[in-house]
Structures are given as C-alpha cells and as structure tokens.
C-alpha cells in the first residue's frame, strides 16, 4: 500500500492558509497589546505640600459701639475646610497686628506662618468684613477678601467669617488625585483583546485544519 505523493503534498498546501491565518491573528494581537500598553502610562499625582500654619487673631471692630461680639471660631472652621492650612486661634485681636511688639508677644514660641487679620465695620444694619493674610516674618500682605453683610445679625456675620476663611484656604488646598485612565488606556484591556484575537485565530485555524480532506490511499497490487 502506498500514498500518492501528489495528494499528500496537496493536503499540506491546503493546510497552509489556516496556519498563516492563525499566525497573523497571534502576531497582530501581540503587536496591538504591546503598542497600546506602552502608551497607557498611569497618571501620577503631584506630591502634596505640608499644611501652612495660620494664626488667627480675634476679629476687631473699626467702629463703635460694637453691635455684637465676634470671635475667631468661624474663621478657624472656614480655614480648615480646604485641608491645606493649619489654623490656630491666638489670644490677641486684629488691632495687635498694627504693633510689631504686640504681635511678636502674641506669637512668641510659635513657628513661622501666616497671620489672619480680620476687621469689621458697621454702618446702620450693614457690616463690612475684611480679611487678609499677612506673613509673620516679612509683614507682607498676601490674599485678601471682603464681604458685605446686609441686614446684619450675629449669625449672618459668623457665616460670613466662615465663608471668608474657606475662600482664603481654597488656593492652599492639596491637589486632587488624578481620575482613573479610560478603559482603552489600561494594559489589561489590550491584553484581553490580544488574547481574544489569538483564541479566534486558533479556532479558525483548527476549523480549517479539520475541514481538510485526508490524503488519498491507493492500493497497488503486487
């Protein structure tokens, strides 16, 4: 019994398209995964800077008589909202900021930082609130905000003080973490795509191989 060489070689040639198709799928998937995964660089967050100390002086009235008492508690709450400042109330009022000796005595033993000075002025039922950050060492004025409170009451002025503290703290807030990358920029996504292409190529190649006829068998009599 002999095999016809032409039929065997023809069967082998018929298998070549399936093998080439399988190889094409595997190579294309590998190249796609490698190229896209190399571009999927994760975003890095900027390092957060340490909180800046802020010494909060008790608000002082520039007009008399004082409609009501004002304290530093709402300012401390507002400054704490952003997370970039470290507020601390001190036992001195804003008038002390005009006298270096008074300010040095109130802040003795404390580290360098910013000093929050808040002054209020009342005219009839309107209150003007002005807040500014002053550098303790250099005496320079940084950020400043003001707000006009109409139909002023003690509760409204306290709300205005807290809002001013939050507005001053906003530029010092630490950076937010970067958003997660989109799905198509994650390496595992392209690994799954490449695996799917390879599996599809293997299935197609197996189907092509299974569909090929077997070599003819020729019986040669003796």
C-alpha positions in Angstrom: 0.0 0.0 0.0 1.4 3.4 -1.0 0.4 7.0 -0.6 0.1 9.2 -3.6 2.7 11.9 -3.1 0.8 14.4 -5.1 -2.3 14.1 -2.8 -0.2 14.3 0.4 1.5 17.5 -0.8 -1.7 19.0 -1.9 -3.2 18.3 1.5 -0.2 20.0 3.1 -0.6 23.0 0.8 -4.3 23.2 1.7 -3.3 23.4 5.4 -1.1 26.4 4.8 -3.8 29.1 4.7 -5.2 28.1 8.1 -1.7 28.2 9.6 -1.0 31.5 8.1 -4.3 32.9 9.3 -3.6 31.7 12.8 -0.1 33.2 12.8 -1.5 36.5 11.5 -4.0 36.7 14.4 -1.4 35.9 17.0 1.2 38.3 15.7 -1.3 41.1 15.3 -2.7 40.6 18.8 0.8 40.7 20.3 1.7 43.8 18.5 -1.5 45.5 19.4 -1.2 44.7 23.0 2.5 45.8 23.2 2.0 49.1 21.4 -1.2 50.2 23.2 0.0 49.1 26.6 3.2 51.1 26.2 1.1 54.2 25.7 -1.1 53.5 28.7 1.1 55.3 31.2 -0.6 55.8 34.5 -1.2 59.4 35.7 0.8 60.4 38.7 -0.4 62.8 41.3 1.6 65.8 42.4 3.1 65.5 45.9 1.0 67.3 48.5 2.8 70.1 50.3 2.6 70.2 54.1 -0.2 72.4 55.6 0.7 76.1 56.2 0.3 77.3 59.8 -2.1 80.2 60.1 -2.5 82.1 63.4 -6.0 83.6 63.6 -6.3 86.9 65.5 -9.6 87.7 67.1 -11.7 90.0 64.8 -11.8 93.6 65.8 -14.3 96.3 65.2 -13.2 99.5 63.5 -16.4 101.3 64.5 -18.0 101.8 67.9 -20.1 100.8 69.5 -19.7 97.2 68.6 -23.1 95.7 67.5 -22.1 92.3 68.9 -19.0 90.3 69.8 -17.0 88.4 67.2 -14.6 85.6 67.8 -12.2 83.5 65.7 -14.1 80.2 65.9 -15.9 80.6 62.5 -12.7 81.7 60.8 -10.9 78.6 62.1 -13.7 76.4 60.8 -13.5 78.0 57.3 -9.7 77.8 57.1 -9.9 74.1 58.0 -12.2 73.2 55.1 -9.6 73.1 52.3 -7.1 70.9 54.1 -4.1 73.0 53.1 -3.9 75.3 56.1 -3.4 74.6 59.8 -5.3 77.3 61.6 -4.9 78.2 65.2 -6.6 80.9 67.2 -4.4 83.1 69.4 -5.3 85.3 72.3 -5.0 88.7 70.6 -7.2 90.8 68.4 -6.6 92.2 65.0 -5.5 95.6 66.4 -2.4 93.8 67.6 -1.3 93.3 64.0 -0.5 97.1 63.7 2.1 96.9 66.5 5.0 94.6 65.8 5.9 94.3 69.5 2.3 93.2 70.4 2.2 90.7 67.5 5.6 89.2 68.5 4.4 88.8 72.0 1.2 87.1 71.0 3.0 84.7 68.7 6.0 84.1 70.9 7.2 80.4 70.7 5.1 79.7 67.6 6.6 78.7 64.2 6.6 81.0 61.2 3.4 81.1 59.2 0.6 83.4 58.1 -1.4 85.7 60.3 -5.1 86.2 59.6 -6.2 89.7 60.3 -10.0 90.4 60.3 -11.6 93.8 60.8 -15.3 94.7 60.8 -17.1 98.0 60.3 -20.7 98.6 60.9 -22.9 101.2 59.3 -26.5 101.0 60.4 -27.6 97.4 59.6 -24.7 96.7 57.2 -21.4 95.2 58.2 -18.3 95.2 56.1 -16.0 92.2 56.8 -12.4 92.4 55.5 -9.9 89.6 56.0 -6.3 89.4 54.9 -3.4 87.0 55.3 -0.1 88.6 56.5 3.2 86.8 56.5 4.5 86.8 60.1 8.2 87.3 59.3 8.1 89.7 56.4 4.9 91.6 57.2 3.7 91.4 53.5 0.0 91.0 52.8 -1.0 88.1 50.7 -4.5 87.1 49.9 -7.3 89.4 51.0 -11.1 89.0 50.8 -14.0 91.1 51.9 -17.7 90.7 52.2 -20.7 93.0 52.8 -23.4 91.6 55.1 -26.7 93.4 54.7 -29.4 93.2 57.4 -26.5 92.0 59.6 -27.1 89.8 62.6 -24.6 87.9 64.7 -25.4 84.7 62.9 -25.0 86.2 59.5 -21.7 87.8 60.4 -20.5 84.4 61.7 -21.5 82.8 58.5 -19.6 85.5 56.5 -16.5 84.9 58.6 -16.6 81.2 57.9 -17.1 81.8 54.2 -14.2 84.2 54.1 -12.0 81.7 55.8 -12.9 79.0 53.3 -12.2 81.4 50.4 -8.8 82.2 51.7 -8.0 78.5 52.2 -9.1 77.4 48.7 -5.7 78.3 46.9 -3.8 76.2 49.6 -6.0 73.1 49.1 -3.9 70.0 48.1 -4.3 68.7 44.6 -7.0 66.2 43.9 -5.9 62.7 42.8 -6.0 62.2 39.1 -9.0 60.4 37.6 -8.6 56.8 36.6 -7.5 56.2 33.0 -10.1 55.3 30.4 -10.7 51.7 29.7 -8.9 51.7 26.3 -5.7 53.0 28.0 -5.4 50.2 30.6 -2.8 47.5 29.7 -5.1 44.7 30.8 -7.8 45.7 28.3 -5.4 45.3 25.4 -4.2 42.0 26.9 -7.7 40.8 26.8 -8.1 42.0 23.2 -4.9 40.2 22.2 -6.0 37.0 24.0 -9.3 37.2 22.2 -7.6 37.6 18.8 -5.2 34.7 19.5 -8.1 32.5 20.6 -10.1 33.4 17.5 -7.1 32.7 15.3 -6.6 29.3 16.9 -10.3 28.4 16.5 -10.2 29.4 12.8 -7.0 27.5 12.2 -8.4 24.4 13.9 -11.6 24.7 11.8 -9.6 25.0 8.6 -7.4 22.0 9.5 -10.5 19.9 10.4 -12.2 20.7 7.1 -9.3 19.5 5.0 -9.7 16.0 3.3 -7.4 13.2 4.2 -4.7 12.1 1.7 -5.9 9.5 -0.8 -4.9 5.9 -0.2 -4.0 3.9 -3.3 -3.7 0.2 -3.1 -1.1 -1.1 -5.6 -1.5 -4.8 -6.4 1.7 -6.9 -6.1 
